Amino acid sequence: MNNTQKSETPAELVIPQLIVGLGNPEPKYDRTRHNIGFNAVDALAKSWQISLSENRKFQGIFGEGNRPRGQKIRLLKPLTYMNLSGQAIRAATDWYKIPAESVLIVYDDMDLPIGKLRMRLAGSAGGHNGMKSTISHLGTDKFPRLRIGIGKPQNDAAKNEKDTISFVLGKFSSEESQLVEKVLKLVVEAVELSLHQGVEKAMSLYNSRTIAETNAETKR
């Protein structure tokens, strides 16, 4: 009886109130693989017509506005450098009293190919320094995240930490950049769905999508 009652109780939707893109400041990091989280926030700001500007209190580039259906949404790009991302995120969440589960973190992932997204409601840092800092400052790993695939070097070129750093801080090729532009459109779609119907719904529809599949559908 109790089990039946529990199963009938609808789970509370996880709706982001703050969306954070991880990356590094300084022009030399612009359009690098490690900064695709910044690019995602820029794409969201453009789509929603939200103005972004430096906010010293939050140690980042910040903007707020109304999401497509009217509810307040906030965007943040920490300027603390990747390893200290959590400082900026904690400053914003403390100021607005936003719970960790309402913070969506967007960042790069070498374990996913370019053209692939992966949303999760919680999880470890997976070796990502920006996420390590975020988990440390929020005091939990129970917050949604959207990983954007940046791929790995061809022929397994990244055999040590130095090679890996060189790869993630490198810029996308012209061909990859075209794919990234399409990926960012997918990111906007996935995030908008998470705002309307919750992160779990967006996970169910977008974790299986890739740009390659989208292109194939377009050609049919």
SULVEN-V729136 format. One line per field, one symbol per residue. ss: DSSP state (H for helix, E for strand, C for the rest). burial: I if it has 9 or more other C-alpha atoms within 8 Angstrom, else O. A space follows every 50 residues. Layout:
ss->???
burial->???
This chain:
ss->CHHHHHHHCCCCCCCCCEEEECCCCCHHHCCEHHHHHHHHHHHHHHHHCC CCEEEHHHCEEEEEEECCCCCEEEEEEECCCHHHHHHHHHHHHHHHCCCH HHEEEEEEECCCCCCEEEEECCCCCCCCHHHHHHHHHHCCCCCCEEEEEC CCCHHHCCCCHHHHHHHHCCECCHHHHHHHHHHHHHHHHHHHHHHHHCHH HHHHHHCCCEHHHHHHHHHC
burial->OOOOOOOOOOOOOIIIIIIIIIIIIOOOIOIIIIIIIIIIIOIIIOOIOI OIOOIOOIIIIIIIIIIOOOOIIIIIIIIIIIIIIIIIIIIIIOOOOIOI IIIIIIIIIIOIIIIIIIIIIIOOIOOOIIIIIIIIIIOOIIIIIIIIII IIOOOOOIOOOOIIOOIIIOOIOOOIIOIIOIIIIOIIOIIIIIIOIIII IIIOOIIOIIIOOIOOOOOO
